[in-house]
């Protein structure tokens, strides 16, 4: 399993619109090939900063299948105008689970 972590800084005052856009985009992720789950979290210290966590079966499910899809274009239409700058995205794999 691969965890995509996207740090997204949103333009000030657009937080509610961004959150609504992410909620509306949930079905796009749900039907994406290899997508296991999607969750958005908001920073307490920096309320215009979000982290989007998406679990994928494989890296390619995100980087090839989803990013090459029409659903990715729709995702960007729903939320892209809220971005302060392009999201910072990285992928991780679990190495140790405490409990």
C-alpha positions, 0 to 999 in steps of 0.5 A: 500500500502507498500513502500519498500525502499532499500538503495544500496551502489554500488562498486565505478566505477560500477554506470553506470553498476548498473543503466543499470542493474536496467533499464533492470530489470524494466520488472521483477518488472512490471510483479511481483504480486502486484507491483505498481511502481519502481523508482531508485534515486541516492544520490547527496552527496554519488554518489555510494549510491542509493535508490530503491523505490518499491510500493507493494499492500501487504508486502507479494507481496514483501517478499513472491511472488517476493523474492521467484520468478525466477524473483528475482533471475534474478534481483540479476544476473543483479545487485548483482555483483555491490553491495558493501554489501547487501542492507538495506531494510525496508518497510513503510506504509503512515500515513500522507499525507501533499498534 
